Amino acid sequence: MARSFNLADLFEIVAAAVPGKLALVSGERRLTYRELDERANRVAHHLAAQGVGPGDTVSLLAYNRAEWLEAQIGAYKLRAVPVNVNYRYTAGELAYVIGDSNSVALVGERSLIARLGAARDGLADLRHVLVVEDGSDDDVPDAVEYESALAAASPENDFGERSPDDLYLLYTGGTTGMPKGVMWRHEDIFMSAMGGGNAMGDPVPTPETLAEKVLDGGLNTMVCAPLMHGAGMWVAWAALTTGSTLVLWTGRSFDAAQVLALAAEERIVTLNAVGDAMARPLVAELEARPGRYDLSHLLVIATGGAVTSPDVKARLHELVPSLLMILDAFGGSETGASGQAVAPAADGQPRFVPRGDDTAVLDHALRPVGPGSGEIGQLARRGRIPLGYWNDEAKTARTFVTDDEGVRWALQGDMARIEADGSVVLLGRGSLVVNTGGEKVFVEEVEATLKRHPAVYDALVVGVPDERLGSRVAAAVSLAPGASATPEELVAHARRTLAGYKVPRDIRIVDRVRRSPAGKADYRWAKGLYQ
């Protein structure tokens, strides 16, 4: 059978090359590549028997666990389209994603599917539910138990040819609006976000090349981010397509002590985390218990999905002597992995080096701005980019645009400028800019400044209504354990580096700044503090 840059094909190539190698560690479950492949085959055969076929969508609703990947790979084997569903959603939000994606099947944990309740009745396309047991006794009517279904299905790999054009669908919540499904070709997402079979160099030239590369052995890779978000999913696939052993953090919430203990036990070489939301707790645990964790195998910490502060990176290097690098990737659901973060700009703004020449900053006429010009524009990527948004032509037209020369660009929504050395300075999301008294304030700049205060653990900045200014800058700040600071002290700190109009006029000290499992800021919550 001919092979292509299709995710199922790529996984099968690796599984055939190293069948006996440990592929996945998920809690107590340990699966070789052969075992993971066979279980995915069983999922595929079961779904096929329920009428699921090429192009059909299958929603996945679970925490990090082996069954999540088994079901995803199984769907790809059928040329079906898995749909990542956020396990933190309410019944209405769950129903929205499952319904908007036109899912004909749902695979998920019993307690999470039960959360749908009566909302499930409105899902006209949904005709099959496969329940993964999670210890709950919630009732899920008209469902089939996952392990029973797999036991009755064939483990044979007897599927037809697939295409690199098969659809990869990633639902993203972002910071505003309803979740939206970003549509990619398999080949494009593999090359743009999953490392292309060679994360540290050029992508593999042919699918078959993977078989040669994996025989050299992969790296023990640990994913702490949720698989239901791109940051975790992409690293997981980068591991599984390079013959690595993938270790999943399966806790229901992030626990730095247990994560470090697992990393030590499994001799992790590459650890995936999500910005400060995970990196700061790791630093705090390592500082509190020096020498407790044997991390001598840990060479790389790969972060993404949210900003990792320079001081946190510096402490990690001090606390983990074996650490060679911290790969702080920048990208998004609409652009893939766009580049690598480097030292901040002189004004403290996040800065990264683009990956290749496909990333640019465009002005209002979709023309690239010149390096060192100081001009602010929208960050964009061309080349291997998504096809558009699922079921949303209007959003597709606004985000995926074509310039006067016929070049198609994906606009990620971030405002930026290019330094003279070609590095890109991120200024913030255009949708989050605070217009205060006619001046524009990028919230990420203010957040970065607040987090440089030694007492600050995390911060979110928002615009709130103001009778005189239209909007004023406000912030929600959490403090490091044992630290103290008053809002007045934080305002004085901000004034030392920020123009007056950028300094928060209101600061609320909170116990915890609210973020998603993927580290994304909850700006709605922050605004709600001022209502």
C-alpha positions in Angstrom: 0.0 0.0 0.0 1.3 3.4 -0.9 2.2 5.7 2.0 1.7 9.4 2.2 2.2 12.3 4.7 -1.0 11.2 6.4 -0.9 11.0 10.2 -2.2 7.4 10.3 0.3 6.3 7.6 3.1 8.0 9.5 2.2 6.3 12.8 1.9 2.9 11.1 5.3 3.3 9.5 6.9 3.9 12.9 4.9 1.1 14.5 6.1 -1.3 11.9 9.7 -0.2 12.3 9.9 -0.5 16.1 6.9 -2.7 17.1 8.4 -3.8 20.4 9.5 -0.4 21.6 7.6 1.3 24.5 5.4 3.9 22.8 3.1 5.2 25.5 3.1 5.5 29.3 -0.3 6.7 30.6 -0.8 6.2 34.3 -0.5 2.4 35.0 -0.8 1.6 31.3 2.3 0.9 29.2 1.9 0.2 25.5 4.4 -0.8 22.9 4.0 0.6 19.4 2.5 -2.7 18.3 0.0 -2.7 21.1 -1.0 0.9 20.6 -1.4 0.3 16.8 -3.5 -2.8 17.5 -5.8 -1.0 19.9 -6.2 1.9 17.5 -7.1 -0.7 14.8 -9.8 -2.1 17.1 -11.2 1.4 17.6 -11.3 2.0 13.9 -13.0 -1.3 13.2 -15.6 -0.7 15.9 -16.3 2.8 14.5 -16.5 1.5 11.0 -19.1 -1.1 12.1 -21.2 1.8 13.4 -21.1 3.5 10.0 -18.3 5.9 10.6 -16.3 6.5 7.4 -14.1 9.0 5.5 -14.8 12.6 6.3 -17.1 11.8 9.3 -16.3 13.7 12.5 -15.7 12.0 15.8 -15.6 14.0 19.1 -13.1 13.1 21.8 -13.9 14.1 25.3 -11.4 13.0 27.9 -8.5 14.0 30.1 -5.0 12.9 29.1 -5.1 9.1 28.8 -4.2 6.3 26.4 -7.7 6.1 25.1 -7.6 9.6 23.8 -4.7 8.8 21.5 -6.1 5.4 20.6 -9.4 6.9 19.4 -7.6 9.7 17.6 -5.3 7.3 15.7 -8.2 5.0 15.1 -10.3 7.7 13.5 -7.4 8.7 11.3 -7.1 5.1 10.1 -10.6 5.4 8.8 -9.9 8.8 7.2 -12.4 10.1 9.7 -11.8 13.4 11.5 -11.3 13.5 15.3 -12.5 16.6 17.1 -10.8 17.8 20.3 -13.4 18.8 22.9 -12.4 20.8 26.0 -13.2 18.8 29.1 -13.7 22.0 31.1 -16.7 23.1 29.1 -20.2 23.3 30.5 -23.0 21.3 29.0 -23.9 24.0 26.5 -20.3 24.5 25.4 -19.8 20.8 25.0 -22.9 20.5 22.9 -21.8 23.5 20.8 -18.5 21.9 19.8 -20.0 18.5 19.2 -22.9 19.9 17.2 -20.9 22.6 15.3 -18.5 19.9 14.2 -21.4 17.7 13.0 -19.9 14.8 15.0 -21.5 11.4 14.3 -19.7 9.7 17.2 -18.5 10.6 20.6 -15.7 8.9 22.5 -15.2 10.1 26.0 -15.1 9.5 29.8 -18.3 8.6 31.5 -18.4 11.5 33.9 -17.7 14.0 31.1 -20.2 12.7 28.7 -22.8 12.6 31.5 -22.2 16.4 31.9 -24.0 16.9 28.6 -27.3 15.9 30.2 -30.3 17.0 28.3 -28.2 19.0 25.8 -27.3 15.7 24.2 -30.9 15.5 22.9 -30.3 18.4 20.6 -27.3 16.8 18.8 -29.0 15.7 15.6 -25.9 14.2 13.9 -24.7 12.2 16.9 -25.6 8.5 16.5 -23.0 6.6 18.5 -21.4 7.1 21.9 -18.4 5.1 23.2 -17.9 5.4 27.0 -14.4 5.2 28.6 -14.8 4.2 32.3 -13.4 6.7 34.7 -14.6 5.4 38.0 -17.9 7.3 38.0 -21.3 5.7 38.1 -23.0 8.4 36.0 -25.7 7.2 33.7 -24.9 7.5 29.9 -27.9 6.2 28.0 -27.5 4.3 24.7 -23.8 4.0 25.0 -21.3 1.2 24.4 -18.5 0.5 26.9 -15.0 1.2 25.4 -13.1 -1.9 26.5 -16.0 -4.2 25.5 -16.2 -2.6 22.1 -12.4 -3.1 21.5 -12.5 -6.7 22.7 -15.1 -7.5 20.1 -13.3 -5.7 17.3 -10.5 -6.9 14.9 -6.9 -5.8 15.7 -6.0 -6.2 12.0 -4.6 -3.4 10.0 -6.6 -3.9 6.8 -7.6 -0.4 5.9 -7.4 1.2 2.4 -5.1 3.9 1.1 -5.2 7.4 2.7 -4.3 10.9 1.5 -2.1 13.7 2.7 -5.2 15.9 2.0 -7.2 14.2 4.7 -8.6 16.7 7.2 -7.1 17.5 10.6 -9.5 19.6 12.7 -8.4 21.5 15.8 -11.0 23.4 17.8 -9.6 26.4 19.6 -11.4 28.6 22.1 -8.9 31.5 22.1 -9.8 34.4 24.4 -13.0 35.7 22.8 -16.0 34.3 21.0 -17.3 30.7 20.5 -14.8 27.9 19.8 -13.9 27.5 16.2 -12.6 24.5 14.2 -9.3 25.2 12.3 -9.0 22.9 9.3 -5.6 21.7 8.1 -4.4 19.1 5.6 -2.6 16.2 7.3 0.7 16.9 5.5 0.6 20.6 6.4 0.0 20.2 10.1 2.7 17.5 10.3 5.2 19.8 8.7 4.1 23.1 10.3 3.4 22.0 13.9 4.5 18.4 14.6 8.2 18.6 13.7 8.0 17.0 10.3 9.7 13.9 11.7 12.8 15.9 12.6 12.0 18.6 15.2 15.6 20.0 15.3 16.2 20.1 11.5 14.7 19.8 8.1 11.5 17.7 7.7 11.8 14.2 6.4 11.7 14.1 2.6 9.4 11.1 2.3 7.2 9.2 4.7 9.3 6.1 4.4 12.3 8.0 5.7 10.7 7.8 9.2 11.4 4.1 9.3 15.1 4.7 8.9 15.2 7.5 11.4 13.3 5.8 14.2 15.7 2.9 14.2 18.3 5.3 15.7 16.0 5.6 18.7 13.8 8.4 20.0 13.8 10.4 23.2 11.7 9.9 26.3 9.2 12.7 26.0 6.7 13.9 28.6 3.6 15.9 27.8 2.1 17.8 30.6 -0.2 19.9 28.5 -3.7 18.6 27.6 -4.0 16.5 24.5 -7.2 18.4 23.7 -5.1 21.5 23.0 -2.7 22.0 20.1 0.4 22.5 22.4 0.1 19.0 23.9 -1.3 17.2 20.9 1.5 18.5 18.6 4.3 17.4 20.9 2.6 14.0 21.4 2.6 13.5 17.6 6.2 14.7 17.3 7.1 12.0 19.8 5.0 9.2 18.2 6.4 9.9 14.7 10.0 9.8 15.8 9.9 6.5 17.7 10.0 8.2 21.1 8.5 7.0 24.3 5.6 9.3 25.1 4.8 9.8 28.8 1.5 11.5 29.6 0.8 13.5 32.7 -2.7 12.1 33.5 -3.5 14.1 36.6 -6.7 16.1 36.6 -4.8 19.2 37.6 -1.1 20.1 37.4 0.9 18.9 40.3 4.5 20.0 40.1 5.8 17.5 42.7 4.2 14.5 41.0 5.2 15.7 37.5 8.9 15.9 38.6 8.7 12.5 40.3 7.3 11.0 37.1 9.9 12.7 35.0 12.7 11.3 37.2 11.2 7.8 37.3 10.8 7.6 33.5 14.1 9.3 32.8 12.5 12.0 30.7 14.8 13.8 28.2 12.3 16.3 26.8 9.5 17.7 29.0 6.6 19.7 27.5 5.1 22.4 29.7 2.8 25.4 29.1 4.5 28.7 29.9 4.6 30.2 33.3 1.4 28.4 34.3 3.4 25.2 34.6 7.0 26.4 34.7 6.6 28.6 37.8 5.2 25.7 40.0 8.1 23.5 38.7 10.6 26.1 39.8 8.9 26.5 43.2 9.0 22.8 43.8 12.6 22.4 42.8 13.6 25.3 45.1 11.6 23.9 48.0 13.1 20.4 47.7 16.6 20.6 46.3 18.2 17.3 45.3 14.9 15.4 45.7 14.4 14.7 42.0 17.0 13.0 39.7 16.6 15.0 36.5 20.0 14.1 35.2 18.5 12.8 31.9 16.5 16.0 31.3 18.1 17.9 28.4 15.2 20.0 27.0 12.1 21.7 28.3 9.8 22.6 25.5 7.2 25.2 26.4 4.4 26.7 24.3 0.8 27.9 24.3 1.7 30.8 26.7 4.6 33.0 27.6 7.5 31.7 29.8 9.1 34.6 31.6 12.9 35.1 31.3 13.4 34.9 35.1 11.7 31.5 35.1 13.9 30.2 32.3 17.0 31.4 34.1 16.0 29.6 37.4 15.2 26.4 35.5 18.7 26.4 34.0 20.2 26.9 37.5 18.0 24.3 39.2 18.5 21.6 36.5 22.2 21.4 35.6 21.7 18.9 32.8 19.3 21.2 31.0 20.8 22.2 27.6 18.0 24.3 26.3 14.5 25.7 26.9 12.6 25.7 23.6 10.0 28.3 24.0 7.9 27.9 20.8 5.7 30.6 19.4 2.7 29.8 17.2 -1.0 29.2 17.2 -3.9 27.0 15.9 -4.0 29.1 12.7 -0.3 29.2 12.0 1.4 26.1 13.5 4.8 26.6 15.1 6.0 29.9 13.8 9.3 30.4 15.6 11.4 30.2 18.7 11.3 32.8 21.5 14.6 34.5 22.4 15.7 37.2 24.9 13.1 40.0 25.2 13.4 43.3 23.3 15.0 46.3 25.0 11.5 47.4 26.2 10.8 44.0 27.8 8.4 42.8 25.1 8.5 39.1 24.1 10.6 38.5 21.0 11.1 35.5 18.7 13.0 34.4 15.7 10.8 33.2 12.8 11.0 29.7 11.6 12.0 30.1 7.9 10.9 33.0 5.7 7.1 32.2 5.7 6.4 34.4 8.7 6.0 38.2 8.3 4.5 41.3 9.8 1.9 42.8 7.4 0.6 46.4 7.3 -3.1 47.2 6.6 -2.5 46.6 2.9 -1.1 43.2 3.5 2.5 44.3 2.6 5.4 43.1 4.8 6.8 45.9 7.0 10.5 46.5 6.8 13.0 45.3 9.5 13.8 48.2 11.9 11.1 50.4 10.5 9.3 50.6 13.8 6.0 50.0 11.9 3.4 47.9 13.7 1.4 45.4 11.8 -0.3 42.0 12.0 1.8 38.8 12.4 1.1 36.5 9.5 2.2 33.2 8.0 2.1 31.9 4.4 2.9 28.5 2.9 1.7 25.5 4.9 -1.3 27.1 6.6 -4.9 25.9 7.3 -7.7 25.6 4.7 -10.0 27.8 6.9 -12.5 27.4 9.7 -15.1 24.6 9.8 -18.6 25.8 9.0 -17.6 29.5 9.1 -16.9 31.2 5.8 -17.0 34.7 7.3 -14.3 34.0 9.8 -12.3 32.2 7.2 -12.4 35.3 4.9 -11.2 37.6 7.8 -8.4 35.4 9.0 -7.1 33.7 5.8 -6.4 36.5 3.3 -4.8 36.9 -0.1 -2.6 39.9 -1.0 -2.3 41.7 -4.3 0.3 39.2 -5.5 -1.9 36.2 -4.9 -0.1 35.1 -1.8 -2.4 33.5 0.8 -1.7 34.5 4.5 -3.0 33.3 7.9 -3.5 36.2 10.3 -3.0 35.1 13.9 -4.4 38.2 15.5 -1.1 39.3 17.1 0.3 42.8 16.6 4.0 43.0 16.1 7.0 44.8 14.7 10.3 43.6 13.2 13.6 44.6 14.7 16.6 45.5 12.5 18.1 42.0 13.1 14.9 40.3 11.8 13.6 39.2 15.1 9.9 39.8 15.7 8.6 41.7 18.8 5.2 40.7 19.9 3.0 43.5 21.1 -0.2 41.7 21.9 -3.6 40.6 20.5 -5.3 43.3 18.5 -8.6 42.2 20.0 -7.2 42.9 23.5 -5.7 46.3 23.0 -7.0 48.9 25.6 -7.8 52.2 24.0 -7.4 54.6 26.9 -7.8 58.3 26.3 -6.9 57.8 22.6 -3.7 55.9 23.4 -3.4 52.2 22.6 -2.1 49.8 25.3 -1.0 46.2 24.5 -1.9 44.2 27.6 0.9 41.7 27.2 3.5 44.5 27.7 1.9 45.6 31.0 1.6 42.0 32.1 5.3 41.4 31.4 6.2 44.4 33.4 4.1 43.4 36.4 5.5 39.9 36.4 9.1 41.3 36.7 8.2 42.4 40.2 9.8 39.8 42.6 6.5 39.4 44.5 4.3 38.8 41.5 3.5 35.2 40.5 1.0 35.9 37.7 -0.9 38.8 36.2 -3.6 39.6 33.7 -4.3 43.1 32.3 -7.6 44.2 30.8 -9.4 47.4 29.8 -12.5 48.4 31.9 -15.0 51.2 31.3 -14.0 54.7 32.4 -16.3 57.7 32.1 -13.4 60.1 31.3 -11.0 57.9 29.3 -13.4 55.5 27.7 -11.3 52.6 29.1 -8.7 52.4 31.8 -6.0 49.8 32.3 -6.7 47.4 35.1 -5.0 44.2 36.4 -5.6 41.1 38.4 -2.4 40.0 40.2 -1.5 36.9 42.2 1.5 36.9 44.5 4.2 34.3 45.0 3.9 32.1 48.1 5.1 34.0 51.1 5.5 37.3 49.2 3.7 40.5 49.9 3.0 43.7 47.8 0.4 46.3 47.8 -1.4 47.6 44.7 0.4 50.9 45.3 3.8 49.3 45.2 3.0 47.5 42.0 1.8 50.7 40.4 5.1 52.4 41.4 7.0 49.4 40.0 5.1 49.8 36.6 5.8 53.5 36.5 9.5 52.9 36.5 9.4 51.3 33.0 6.0 52.1 31.4 4.6 55.4 30.0 2.0 56.8 32.4 -1.0 55.9 30.2 0.0 52.2 30.3 0.3 52.0 34.1 -2.7 50.1 35.6 -5.1 52.5 37.4 -6.7 49.6 39.3 -5.0 46.4 40.6 -6.8 43.6 42.3 -4.7 41.2 44.4 -6.3 37.7 43.9 -5.5 34.3 45.3 -5.0 32.8 41.8 -5.1 34.3 38.3 -7.5 32.1 36.3 -6.1 30.3 33.2 -7.2 27.3 31.2 -5.4 23.9 31.4 -3.4 25.1 28.4 -2.2 28.2 30.2 -4.5 30.6 28.2 -5.5 33.7 30.0 -9.2 34.0 31.1 -9.7 37.7 30.3 -13.5 37.4 30.8 -12.9 36.4 34.4 -10.4 39.3 34.9 -12.9 41.8 33.4 -15.6 40.4 35.7 -13.6 41.5 38.8 -14.4 45.1 37.9 -18.1 44.7 37.2 
